[in-house]
Amino acid sequence: MTNDTTERVLIGSKDVMRMLNIGRTTLHRVRTKDSTFPKPIKDGPHRQAHAHFVKAEVEAWIKSKADSRHAA
């Protein structure tokens, strides 16, 4: 059983970049080209509003990518 609080932890783009060991441009490219990448939660309607990601969703995405390597 998972804790609801754990599933709702939000992290910033910089944290996502650290988790994936990539830069801002590569993160943008991944978000654009991979429809399975978790969608951000924006602070506002503006294009430059801060984007936050649900940590559990990013971790699940990373796990699915790692698991798909073994299936190939």
C-alpha positions as a printed Julia matrix, in Angstrom:
72×3 Matrix{Float64}:
  0.0    0.0     0.0
  1.41   3.39   -1.02
  1.17   6.57    0.94
 -0.99   9.26   -0.74
  1.41  11.98    0.41
  4.36  10.26   -1.25
  2.54  10.07   -4.57
  1.81  13.81   -4.55
  5.32  15.12   -3.96
  6.04  17.79   -6.56
  9.53  18.41   -7.91
 10.84  21.12  -10.19
 12.37  20.85  -13.63
 15.86  21.07  -12.14
 15.16  18.0    -9.99
 13.88  16.09  -13.04
 17.01  17.08  -14.97
 19.18  15.81  -12.09
 17.26  12.52  -11.93
 17.75  11.98  -15.67
 21.23  13.54  -15.82
 20.21  15.78  -18.72
 20.07  19.5   -19.46
 17.14  21.85  -20.04
 17.18  21.48  -23.84
 17.19  17.69  -23.65
 14.34  17.74  -21.11
 12.32  19.9   -23.49
 13.1   17.5   -26.35
 12.03  14.47  -24.29
  8.8   16.2   -23.21
  8.04  17.1   -26.83
  8.87  13.77  -28.48
  7.8   11.23  -25.85
  4.05  11.3   -25.25
  4.46   8.95  -22.27
  6.56  11.49  -20.34
  4.62  12.87  -17.35
  2.84  16.16  -17.97
  3.9   19.09  -15.79
  1.67  21.0   -13.42
  2.08  24.69  -14.2
  1.95  27.5   -11.62
 -0.09  29.65  -13.97
 -1.41  30.06  -17.5
  1.69  31.81  -18.81
  4.23  30.07  -21.0
  7.02  30.88  -18.57
  5.13  29.73  -15.47
  7.1   27.32  -13.3
  6.51  23.66  -14.13
  6.36  21.01  -11.42
  6.22  17.28  -11.89
  4.77  14.54   -9.68
  7.88  12.71   -8.47
  6.2    9.28   -8.48
  5.15   9.75  -12.13
  8.7   10.63  -13.19
 10.08   7.65  -11.26
  7.48   5.35  -12.87
  8.4    6.71  -16.33
 12.1    6.0   -15.67
 11.24   2.47  -14.48
  9.1    1.8   -17.57
 11.96   2.9   -19.83
 14.4    0.66  -17.98
 11.96  -2.27  -18.06
 11.39  -1.86  -21.82
 15.12  -2.3   -22.4
 14.96  -5.8   -20.97
 11.91  -6.72  -23.05
 13.63  -5.87  -26.34
